[in-house]
Amino acid sequence: MKITAENINMETAIGNYHDALSQIIRRKAVGPNGSRNLERKDLDIIIPALQSDEVSMTTKAVFIASVIIQQKNQLEKDLLEAWRHWRYTVPDTLSNFFFTDPDTRFSTILHKVLQRKDLSVKEASSAISYLLDDDIPNYQKGVLLIGQRLKRETFMENKTFLQSFRKAIDIQEVDVPLLVDLADPYDGFRRYPIYTPFIAATLASIGFPTYCHGLSEVAPKYGDTIHKVLKLAGKDPYKDSTSVAKDIENRSIGWGYVDQSVYFPNMHKQLGLRDKIIKRTFLATLEKLLHPLRASEGTNYMVAGYVHSHYRQELANLLELQKSLDKVLVVKGMEGSTQIDFRKDSKPVLVQLGNHMDQEVRAFPIEYSQDEWDQQPSLAEYVLETGTAALKGEHNAARAILTHQVSQLISGFEPIALDDARNKVVNVIESGRALQHWDNGSK
């Protein structure tokens, strides 16, 4: 049956149109595989939602782009045909954008993405310039981000996106012989306590200056973040990069945190946009790899985490090309963090001088309670409480995780036996040195 004005229920009461359309986007905008086709009952949500002022233009554009890009059943083909001719069901701005010839350079790039075509290096670089441009409408930025997710970014596109972002950030040099970058996902954690700021302080207390970076929270995960842990601890997550560098150079501190709002404000402005896209995009993959603080004359290490297996090689390949990094350890982390999953064997990849070397990390027996973690109203508060207790000498799960993580990182980067690395961690905790570094940092 063809879709016409007469056979759509235009008066259906949906309630919250944004949430209703968002649920459909979550089913439809999955990626090249796993997308679910629309059903006729969805039309009672889609048509009113596209007309509703409750739903942002960006979310509407993301939905329409998903229908255009994904494999279509007959209902979706009919819906697209209706949109082309029965235009008042789609806002004029979007109708003109999607169903007429492109009239700007950026819209030409976007129409190429809508056809599932890969971008050239020049086009991909331009796309990032447009993404960071305040004068570009958010709905067009949303089409770029969801379109790349749905067609799947090529390695060349991701490489170009990453290089373009790196050129756009304010890089701060740090005068230390060695600097470790803990590149955690900016969307945070919701299932497991991630102790990254405590790991940074502990590494610093052993003689490995370290920093971490992120932001307060970001869609669609809205997890607990390093930023939130620091704020709860009474520390300052908004310190400027110069001050953070001085903290790292100070041997009694040796660690720090720099927020995206500080080192990359143009990216930080896109937080509202990301909320309206509903799905995770390549921004979440690449923003953690930007390496905003760098040892000016020394050695630079990075630890980067992943969840899904295909990211293991992709991250290694991307980071192999970054000349500012001397060594990179790519690990299968808990919720994609840099915190190695202690519950199972894993094979991190050490990237050095263009070589990829597989390493082995054995599962480590740590007593923990997933039920306890699941019942926490705030994992950020839990991380602060248990991490501080661990550095004060309590033999809790946090201490075991810290000891395991830091010793694995040290022995992964340096020619130090794992047992010797573990002894170093135990010594700085038991002596109170790690706690002093934690207390002194990010004030």
C-alpha positions in Angstrom: 0.0 0.0 0.0 1.4 3.4 -1.0 1.8 6.0 1.7 -0.5 9.0 1.3 -2.0 11.7 3.5 -5.2 9.7 3.7 -3.8 6.5 5.2 -1.6 8.1 7.9 -3.1 8.8 11.3 -1.9 12.4 11.8 -3.7 12.7 15.1 -1.9 9.9 17.0 -1.0 10.9 20.5 2.6 9.9 21.0 3.5 11.9 24.1 7.2 12.7 24.0 8.0 12.8 20.2 11.7 13.1 20.8 12.0 10.0 22.9 9.7 8.0 20.6 11.7 8.9 17.5 14.9 8.3 19.3 13.9 4.7 20.0 13.3 4.2 16.3 16.7 5.7 15.5 18.4 3.4 18.0 16.9 0.4 16.1 17.5 1.8 12.6 20.9 3.6 12.9 22.9 0.6 14.1 25.6 0.4 11.4 26.2 -1.6 8.2 24.9 -4.7 10.0 22.2 -5.2 12.6 19.8 -2.5 11.5 16.1 -3.2 11.9 13.7 -2.1 9.2 10.7 0.1 10.0 7.3 -1.4 10.6 4.0 0.2 9.6 3.1 1.0 13.2 6.3 3.2 13.3 4.6 5.6 10.9 2.3 6.8 13.7 5.4 8.0 15.4 7.5 9.1 12.5 5.1 11.4 10.7 4.0 13.5 13.7 7.5 13.5 15.1 8.9 15.0 11.9 6.3 17.8 12.1 6.7 18.4 15.9 8.6 21.3 17.3 9.5 19.1 20.2 12.1 17.2 18.0 15.2 19.0 17.0 16.0 19.5 13.3 19.2 17.5 13.9 17.4 14.5 15.2 14.9 14.6 12.3 17.8 14.8 9.9 19.6 11.9 11.5 16.5 9.8 11.1 15.9 10.7 7.5 19.6 10.0 6.7 19.3 6.6 8.4 16.4 5.7 6.1 18.3 6.9 3.0 21.6 5.1 3.8 20.4 1.8 5.2 19.1 -1.1 3.3 15.3 -0.6 2.8 12.2 -2.7 2.9 9.2 -1.8 0.7 7.7 0.4 3.4 10.9 2.5 3.7 11.1 2.8 -0.1 7.5 4.0 -0.1 8.2 6.4 2.7 11.2 8.0 0.9 9.0 8.3 -2.2 6.3 10.0 -0.2 8.9 12.4 1.3 10.0 13.4 -2.2 6.5 14.3 -3.3 4.4 14.9 -0.2 6.9 17.4 1.2 4.9 19.0 3.9 5.5 16.0 6.1 9.2 16.9 6.2 10.4 20.4 7.3 11.2 22.6 4.2 14.8 22.9 5.3 15.3 19.2 5.3 13.2 18.6 2.2 15.4 21.0 0.3 18.6 19.6 1.7 17.8 15.9 1.2 15.7 16.0 -2.0 17.3 18.7 -4.1 20.8 19.0 -5.7 23.5 20.1 -3.2 24.3 23.8 -3.4 27.4 24.1 -1.1 30.7 22.3 -0.9 29.7 20.7 2.4 26.3 19.6 1.2 28.0 18.0 -1.8 30.2 16.1 0.6 27.2 15.0 2.7 25.3 13.8 -0.4 28.3 11.7 -1.2 28.1 10.1 2.3 24.3 9.6 1.9 25.1 7.5 -1.2 27.5 5.4 0.9 30.5 6.6 -1.0 33.8 7.1 0.8 35.4 10.5 1.0 38.7 11.5 -0.4 41.5 12.8 1.9 40.7 16.4 0.8 36.9 15.9 1.4 37.4 14.3 4.8 39.7 17.1 5.9 37.2 19.7 4.7 34.4 17.8 6.5 36.2 18.3 9.9 36.6 22.0 9.2 32.9 22.3 8.6 32.1 20.2 11.7 34.0 22.7 13.8 32.5 25.7 12.1 29.9 27.6 14.2 28.2 28.8 11.1 27.3 25.4 9.8 23.8 24.2 10.8 23.8 21.4 13.3 21.5 19.2 11.3 24.2 19.0 8.5 26.8 18.1 11.1 24.5 15.4 12.3 24.2 14.0 8.8 28.0 13.8 8.5 28.4 12.0 11.9 25.5 9.5 11.5 26.3 9.0 7.8 29.9 8.0 8.6 28.7 5.6 11.3 26.2 3.9 8.9 28.4 3.5 5.9 31.4 2.7 8.2 34.4 5.0 8.1 37.4 3.8 6.0 40.8 3.7 7.6 41.8 6.6 5.4 38.9 8.7 6.5 39.6 8.0 10.2 43.3 8.8 9.7 42.4 12.1 8.0 39.7 12.9 10.7 42.3 12.3 13.5 45.0 14.3 11.8 42.6 17.2 11.2 41.5 17.2 14.9 45.1 17.1 16.0 45.9 20.1 13.9 43.0 22.0 15.5 43.9 21.5 19.2 46.0 23.6 21.5 49.0 21.4 22.3 50.9 21.9 25.5 54.5 20.9 25.8 55.7 19.4 29.1 59.3 19.4 30.3 59.7 15.8 31.5 61.9 13.0 30.1 58.9 10.7 29.9 55.1 11.3 29.7 52.3 8.7 29.8 48.9 9.6 28.2 46.0 7.5 29.6 43.5 7.8 26.7 40.2 6.8 28.2 36.9 7.1 26.4 35.3 10.5 27.2 31.8 9.0 27.6 32.8 7.4 30.9 31.8 4.2 32.7 28.5 2.8 33.9 29.2 -0.9 34.6 32.6 -1.0 36.2 34.6 1.3 38.5 37.5 2.7 36.4 40.4 4.1 38.5 42.2 6.0 35.9 43.1 9.2 38.0 44.4 7.0 40.8 46.4 5.0 38.3 47.9 8.3 37.0 48.9 9.4 40.5 50.4 5.9 41.3 52.4 5.9 38.0 53.6 9.4 38.9 54.7 8.3 42.3 56.9 5.6 40.7 58.5 8.0 38.4 56.3 7.9 35.3 54.8 11.3 34.8 51.2 10.8 33.6 48.1 12.6 32.5 44.5 11.8 31.6 41.9 13.8 29.8 38.2 13.9 29.1 35.1 16.0 29.7 32.3 16.1 32.3 29.8 13.9 30.4 28.7 13.2 26.8 25.8 11.5 25.0 24.7 8.9 24.4 26.3 7.1 27.3 26.4 9.8 29.9 28.7 7.7 32.0 30.7 8.6 35.1 33.9 10.2 34.1 37.4 11.2 35.3 36.1 14.7 35.4 33.3 13.8 37.8 35.7 11.9 40.1 38.1 14.8 40.3 35.3 17.3 41.0 33.9 15.0 43.8 37.4 14.9 45.3 37.5 18.7 45.5 40.0 19.0 42.7 39.9 21.3 39.7 39.1 19.6 36.4 39.2 22.9 34.5 42.9 23.8 35.1 44.5 25.4 32.1 47.0 23.3 30.2 50.0 25.4 31.3 49.1 24.8 35.0 48.6 21.1 34.3 52.0 20.9 32.7 53.6 22.6 35.7 52.0 20.0 38.0 53.4 17.2 35.9 56.8 18.7 35.9 56.6 19.0 39.7 58.1 15.8 41.1 55.9 15.9 44.2 52.8 15.7 41.9 53.8 14.3 38.5 50.3 13.9 37.1 47.3 15.9 35.9 44.1 16.1 34.0 43.2 18.4 31.1 39.6 18.9 30.0 38.4 19.0 26.4 36.7 22.4 27.2 40.2 23.7 27.9 42.4 22.2 25.1 39.8 21.8 22.4 36.9 24.3 22.9 35.6 24.0 19.4 35.0 20.3 19.8 33.5 20.8 23.3 30.9 23.1 21.7 29.5 20.0 19.8 28.2 18.4 23.0 24.6 19.6 22.4 24.8 18.3 18.9 26.0 14.9 20.0 23.0 14.6 22.3 20.6 15.0 19.4 22.3 12.4 17.2 21.3 9.6 19.6 23.9 7.2 18.5 27.7 7.0 19.1 29.8 8.4 16.3 33.5 8.5 15.3 34.0 11.5 17.7 33.9 9.0 20.6 36.6 6.9 18.9 39.0 9.7 18.0 38.7 12.4 20.6 40.6 10.3 23.2 43.6 9.9 20.8 44.4 13.6 20.3 47.4 13.6 22.7 47.0 17.2 24.0 50.0 17.2 26.3 53.4 16.1 25.0 56.9 15.7 26.4 58.8 18.4 24.5 62.2 16.7 24.4 61.4 13.4 26.0 59.6 10.1 25.3 55.8 9.9 24.8 53.8 6.9 25.7 50.1 6.3 25.2 47.7 3.7 26.6 44.4 3.3 24.5 41.6 1.0 25.2 39.0 -0.8 23.1 35.9 -3.0 23.5 35.1 -4.6 20.1 37.8 -6.8 18.6 38.0 -5.0 15.3 39.2 -1.8 17.0 42.3 -3.6 18.3 44.1 -3.5 14.9 42.4 -0.3 13.8 43.6 1.7 16.8 47.1 0.2 16.5 47.2 1.2 12.8 46.0 4.7 13.5 48.4 5.3 16.3 51.3 3.8 14.5 51.2 6.9 12.2 51.3 9.5 15.0 54.9 10.8 15.1 54.4 12.4 18.5 54.1 9.0 20.1 57.1 6.7 20.8 55.2 3.8 22.2 51.5 2.9 22.3 49.9 0.1 24.3 46.5 -0.8 22.9 44.5 -2.8 25.5 41.2 -4.5 25.8 39.9 -2.4 28.6 36.9 -2.6 30.9 34.2 -0.6 29.1 36.9 0.3 26.5 38.9 2.1 29.1 42.7 1.9 29.6 42.0 -0.4 32.7 42.9 -3.9 31.5 40.2 -6.5 32.2 41.7 -8.6 34.9 39.0 -11.3 34.6 40.4 -12.9 31.4 43.6 -13.3 29.5 44.2 -10.6 26.9 46.7 -9.6 24.2 47.6 -6.0 24.2 49.5 -4.6 21.2 52.6 -2.6 21.7 53.2 -0.2 18.8 56.8 1.0 18.5 58.8 2.3 15.5 56.1 1.0 13.1 56.2 -2.5 14.6 53.2 -4.2 16.2 54.2 -6.6 19.0 51.6 -8.8 20.7 51.9 -9.0 24.4 50.2 -11.3 26.9 48.3 -10.4 30.1 47.1 -13.2 32.2 43.8 -13.1 34.1 44.5 -12.0 37.6 42.5 -13.2 40.7 40.8 -10.2 42.2 37.9 -10.6 44.6 35.1 -8.2 43.6 31.3 -8.0 43.6 29.5 -7.1 40.3 26.3 -6.9 42.4 28.0 -4.3 44.6 29.1 -2.3 41.5 25.7 -2.5 39.9 24.0 -1.2 43.0 26.1 2.0 43.3 24.0 5.1 42.7 27.2 6.8 41.6 30.2 4.9 40.4 32.2 8.1 40.4 31.6 8.4 44.2 32.5 4.7 44.6 35.7 5.1 42.6 36.7 8.1 44.8 35.9 6.4 48.1 37.5 3.0 47.3 40.4 4.5 45.4 41.3 6.8 48.2 41.0 3.9 50.7 43.3 1.8 48.6 46.0 4.4 48.6 45.6 4.8 52.3 46.4 1.1 52.7 43.1 -0.7 52.7 43.4 -4.1 51.0 40.2 -3.7 48.9 39.4 -4.6 45.3 40.5 -1.1 44.2 44.0 -1.7 45.5 44.2 -5.0 43.7 43.1 -3.4 40.5 45.5 -0.5 40.8 48.4 -2.9 41.6 47.6 -5.1 38.6 47.0 -2.2 36.2 50.1 -0.1 37.0 52.4 -3.1 37.1 51.2 -4.3 33.7 51.6 -0.8 32.2 55.1 -0.4 33.6 56.3 -3.8 32.4 54.5 -3.3 29.1 56.4 -0.2 28.3 59.8 -0.8 30.0 62.1 -3.8 30.3 61.0 -4.4 33.8 59.9 -7.9 35.0 56.3 -8.0 36.1 57.1 -9.1 39.6 59.6 -6.2 40.0 56.9 -3.8 38.7 54.4 -5.1 41.1 56.8 -4.7 44.0 57.3 -1.0 43.0 53.6 -0.5 43.1 53.2 -2.1 46.5 56.1 0.0 47.9 54.6 3.3 46.8 51.2 2.4 48.2 52.5 1.1 51.5 54.9 4.0 52.0 52.1 6.5 51.4 53.9 8.0 48.5 51.1 7.3 46.0 48.6 8.9 48.3 50.8 12.0 48.6 50.9 12.3 44.8 47.1 11.9 44.6 46.5 14.5 47.3 48.9 17.0 45.6 47.5 16.7 42.1 44.8 18.7 40.2 44.3 21.3 42.9 
